[in-house]
C-alpha cells in the first residue's frame, strides 16, 4: 500500500466495534442461557476466529455483517471440538478461551498462526495450574499449541506480576467453573471489559483496591482526571457457577481503532474530524489523556454513561504537539496505542520518553524494535530501550519503505505517518490491518480531502 499526503481530514466517521468487547460478547453469550444479540460487532479476522472456535464447540452463531446472534447453551453446554481450535492471529482468543476450556468436561487443543505460536502463554498457564488445571504447551516452550485436559477447578487467588486484561480475564473465566471464589490482584488497573460484561450477564464480580469498597473503586476508575486507581493492588473476584442470561449488546467504536484517526487529524494541518460513538472506558482512555498533555485539541461530545460501556463522539482538530513522558500506571490504559503515539512523538516538539512498556516486546511483533527501525527509516531520531523508546521529534520527516512485520498496528501507524511526511510511504504487508480494522484504508481515503 502506497500512501501520501492528500490534504486535511474532514467530515465524520463511525469507528468499527471494539475488538475486546466483540470477543467477549461471543464468549459470554455462548456460556449464557438464551440468545445474545450483538450489534456493531467487529468483523475483523480476530473476532471471526472466536466465532469459529465456539461453533466448533456446538454453539449456533448467526452472523450478518455486524449483527450477530449467539444461541447460548449455558455454563456447561459446550461440547468437545472434533478438531484443533484455531485462534488465527488472536492472542485474546487463545488466552481467554484457555480459562474456559480448563474447566470443561472434555479435552481440547488450541493453537493459532505462526505469530501466535511465538507469543508467551505461561502467563495464563501458571495461574490456571494453580487452580488445578491441566494445561500443557505441546512443544514445551510455553507457547501454543496448548493441550488442555478439562477438569474440576479450585477457587484460588493469583497475584499477577503484570497488569494484563487477558491474564485477568482468563482467571475469572476459569473461576466460573471453580469450587470457590477466585480472585486476581494486579499492580495497576487493566481494561475491565470482562468484569463489566460478566456482571451484565449475571455473574457475581467484585472489585477492590486495598480497603476500598467496590463502589469506591469504580468511582475512582471513573474519575477522568485521575491517571489510574492507585492502592495496594487492584483485586477482582468472581463467585463460581453463576446463571448467565443472554443479553443485548451494542458494541461501541474501538478507541484503539479511533486512535489512528485521532493522530492523523492532529498531525495534518487544517483537519477537523468527528469520530462517532467511540468507547471511552477509563481503563482504555490513556490515549486521550496523553494527547491532551501533548497539547491536542480533542472535545468529547454527546457523552453517554447509561450502558455498561461509556461512549462519546470525539471532535479532533489539528494541533501543535509537544513531547511528554509516558509510563507507569498509565501504560495498561494505552498499550495498544503506543505505536501510533510513537508516531505522534516523531512530529512533536522535543523528546518523548516511553517507559515501563516491555510488554510491547511480545505483541504481534517486537513493537519496540519494529517501531524504532521504521521511525529511523523516515528520518526520526529514536533510541530503543528495554522497556520503551526515546523519540526526538519536530524535524521534517520523509516517506520510506516500511516493513509492517505483519503487525496490524504497525501498518496503521505508518499509514498515519504518511499523511504528515514528504513523499510516499510504501507499507509492506499492509493487508494485515484486516485483523482488527477491515476497511481501514477506505475510511482513511474517505476523510482525507
N, C-alpha and C positions, 0 to 999 in steps of 0.2 A: 504494500500500500504506500503510495507516494502522496504526501500531504504538504501543503504550503499555505502561507498567509493569503486569505482572500478578502478580509475586511472584518469589521466588528461583528460581534454576536448580538443578534436582536431577536425579539419575539418571546414566545413562551414554549415550554417543553414539559411533557409529562414523563417522569422518570419511571422505568420499569420497576416492578415489585422487588421488595427487599429479598435478597438471596437467603439470608439466615432465617427469616420468618417463613419464607416459602418452603424451605426444607422441613422446618418444624411442623408446619401445618399438615404436611403429608404424614409425618411420623406419628404425631399425636392423634391425628384423625384416624389413622389405622388402628390405634390402640383404644379408641373410644367406641362406645356403643352408639350405633346410629350413623347418620350421614353428616359429614362435614363439608360445607360448601365454601370454596375459596375463590375470591375474585382478585384480579390484578396479580395473579400468580406469575412468578418469573419463569419464562420458558427457556432459560439458558440450559446448557448441557449438564451442568452440575445438578440442578434440581430435577431434571429428567432422569438422571441416574438414580436419585432417591425414589422416584415413582417406579422405575423399573425394578428396583430391589424389592419393594413391597408387593408389587404384582407377582413376583416370583414366590412370595410367601402367602399367596392366596387372597390378597386384598384387591377387590374390584375398585378400580380408579378410572373415572371418566374424565377426559380432558378435551376441551375445545378452546384452542388458543389460550387465553389467560384465565379461563373459567374451569375450575377443577372440582369434581365431586369425589370424595373418598368415602367408601362404604365400609365403615369400621366394623371390626368383629370383637371388640373388647380386648382387655389386657392380655387374655390368654387365647386369642383367636388366630394367631399366626400359625402357619403350617410350614413344615420343613421344605426348603427350596430343593428342587431337583438338580440344580446346577450351582456352580460357584457364583456368589453375588458379586457383581461388577460395579464398583462405585465410580468408574471412569477417572476423572481428574479431581474428584470431590473429597477433600480431607474431612469436611463436615459429615458426609455420609458415612465414611469409614468409622470415624471416632464416635459419633453419636449412636450409630446403629450397633456398634460393638457392645455398648451398655445394654441395649435392648436384647441382643442375641444372647448375652451372657446368662440371662435369666429364663430362657426358653426351655421347653421340654424336648428340644431336638438339637442336633449338631449342625454346624454350618461353617462355610469358609467364605471370607470376604476379601476382595482384592481391588486393584484399580490399575490405572495405566502405569507406564514406566516412571513417571514423576511421583505418583502416589507410593509406589514401591520403594522410594528412597526417603520418604518422609517419616519422622520418628513416631512410633506408636507405643513405645514403652511408657510414655506419659499417661496413657489410658490403661495399658496392660497392668501397670503396678497397682493402681488403686483397685482395679477390678479383681486382681488376685487377692488383695487384702479383704475383699468381700466374699472370698471363697470361689471365685470364678476360675474356669479352666480355659485360659487364652494362650495360644502358642503362636509365636512367629515361625511360620513354616520354614523359612530359611535361617532361623536362629540369629537374625541380625537386628531384631527389634523393629522390623518394618513389616508391611503387608507383603504377601498374603497372611491373614490371620486365621487360624483354625480355632473355632470356638465350640466347646462342648457345653451345651446348656445345662444348668443345674440350679438348685435352690441356693439363693444367695443370703448372706448375713448382713444385717444393718451394721454400718461402720462409720467412723469419722476419718476423713482424709485431710491432712494439711498439705495443700498444693504449693510447690515451690514457685509456681508461676501463676499469674492471673490469666487464665485461659477459659473462655466460654465453652470451648469444645471439651476440655477436660471436665469442667464443672458439670456440663450437660450430660456427658457420658455417665458420670457417677450418679446424678439424680435419676436418670432413666433406669440404670441398674437398680437403684433404690426402690423403684416401683415394684420390684419382684423380691425384695429382701424380707427378712423375718423381723425387722425392727426399723427404727428411724435411721436414716442415712444422712450424713452431713458432710460438707466440704468447706474448708476455710481457705480463702485466697489472701495474698498480701495486699491486693488492691481490687477495686471493683472491675470485673469484666462485664461484657454485654449481658444483659439479663433477659433476653427474649424467651429463653426456656422457662424461667421462673414465672414470667407474666403469663405465658400461654398455658403452661401446665395448670396454673391456678384458674385460668379462664375455663379450662376443660373440666375442672372439678377436683384437682389434686390439692392436698394439704401441704403447702410450701411456705416456709417461714424464713425470714432473713434477720440478721442482727450484726451489729458491729460492737464488739466488746460487750458493754452492759446496756447498749441502746436497744429499744424495742423495735419491732418490725415497722411500726408507723413512723418512728423517729428516723430509721434508716431510709425509708422511702422518701421522707420529707427531705433528707439530706441529698439523696440522689437527684431529686427533682429541683434542687436549688441550682439554677442555671448560672449563678455567679461562682459556684464552688468548682474547683478544678477536679475534685474527686472526694468521695467519702473517705475519711481517714479514721483510724482507730486501731485497736489491737487485733487486726484481722477481720475480714468480712466473711461471715459464715451463712451458708444456706442449708436448710434441712428439708427433707421430704419424708412423709409417712408412707408406709407401704400399702399396696393393694387398694388404691382408690378406685372409685367408679367414675371413669371418664365418660363424658357425654359429648356427642358430636355438636359442633358449633358452626356459626357463620363467621368467616374471617375475611376482612378486606385488607390486603397487604399494602402498606404504604410504600411509596417510592423509596428505593435503596439509597441512603445517604452516601454509601461508598461509590455508587454509580454517579450520583449527582456531583460528587467531588470533582470529577473531570471537567464538568461544565462550569462549576463554580470557579475553578482555577483558570479555565480558558477565558471566561468573562472578565475576571480580574486582570489578566495579563494583556488582553488585546484592547488598545485604546478605543474609546468611543462605544464600548459594549454596554448593553443593559439587557439582562436576561432574567425572565421569570421562570423558576422551576416549581412545578405544581406538585402538591401533596407529597412532600418529602418527609420521611421519618426523622424525628428529632429526639429520639430516645436519649436521655442524658448520659447513658453508658456508651453511646456511639457518636456523640456530637463534638468530639475533640477537634475535628477538622474545622468546625465553625469557630471554636474558641481560639485556635492558633491563627486562623485567617484574620480574625478581628484584631488580635495582638499585633499582626503584621501590618495593620492599617487598612484592612479590607472594608469596603462598603457593602455590607450584607444586611438586609432588613427582613425580618420574619413577619409574614402577613397571614391572616386567617388561621391563627394557631388553634388547634383542636386537641384537647386533652380528655375527651369524653370516652374514647375507646381504650383498649389495653395498651396500644402504642400511640404516643403523641405524634402529631404531624403538623406541617405548616407549608405555606408557599414561601419560597426564598427569592427575594429580589436582589440580584447581584449586579453591581456597577463596576466598571473598570477602575482600578485604584493603583496608586503608587505604594509599593510594599517595602517594608524594612525587615532586616534579619531578626531572628528570635532564637531562643534556645528551647528545644523540645525534648522532654524526658520525664522521668519519674512516673508518678501515678497516672499521668495523662496518657502514657503510651498505650495501655489497653483500650482506650476510647478512640484511637485513630490508627491502630496498627496497619490496617489495610490501606489507609490513605497516605501512609508515609512516602511511597514512591512519587505520588503527584505533589505532595508537599515539598519533596526534594526539588521537583521542577520549579515550583514557586520560589524556592530559596535561590535557585540559579539566576532568577531575574530580580530578586530583592536586593536592596542596597545594604551591603555589609556581609558579615559572616554568620551563617546559621549553623548551629551545632545540634545534631540529632544524637541522643544517647539513650542508654537503657533499652535498646531495641534489638538485642541479639536474636530475638525471635524471627527477624527478617531473614536470617541465615537459613532457616529451614521452612520457608514458604515454597510456592511452586517453583521458585528458583532461589538462589542466594541473592536476595534483592539488594543487599549492601554491595556485593561485588558487581552485579549487573548494572545497578544504577550508577555506581562510580565509573565503570567502564564507559557507559553510554553518555553520561554527562561530560566526561573528558572528550569524547568524540565530537560533541557540539561546541567545545571550546570553553567549558566551565571549569575553573579550578576547584577540585574536590579531592578530599582525602578520606579514605576508608578507615574506620576504626573497628575494633572487635564487635562493638555493640551499636554502631551507627555511622554517621558521616559528618564531615566538616566541609561546608559548601560556601565558597566565596562568590557572591552574586553581584549583579549590577553592570556587567560588561556585555557588549553586544555578542550574541551567540548565532551560530550558523547551522544549517541543516547538515545531516550526515546520514550514512547508512547505519541503522540501529538494529541490533540483534535482540529480539524480544525474549530469547531463550524459552519460547513457548509459554510465556507468563502473561496472562491477560492484563494484569495491572501495569506491567512494564509497557506493553504495546499502547494502551490507552494514555498512559502518562506522556509518552513521547509524541503521540498524536496531538496532545495539548501543547507541548513544547514547540511543535512545528509551527503553530499559529503565531508564535512570538519570535521566531528565528528568521534570519535571512535565508533565502534559497529554499531547497526542497528537503524534506525528511523522508527517507526511504526506510520503512519499517518492515523488517523481515519477520515472517511468522505472524503477520497482522491478523489473520483469521482466528487466532486463539481467543479474541475478545468474545466469541460466541459462548465461551464457558460461563460468563456472567452477564453479558450485555449484547444479545443479538440485536442488530440494527444500530449499533453504536455509531458507525461511520455515516450511516444515513441521517441519524439525528444530528450529528455534528455538521454535516453539509447543510441541513435544513436551517440551522440557526446562524450559520456564517453567511453574512450578506455582502 
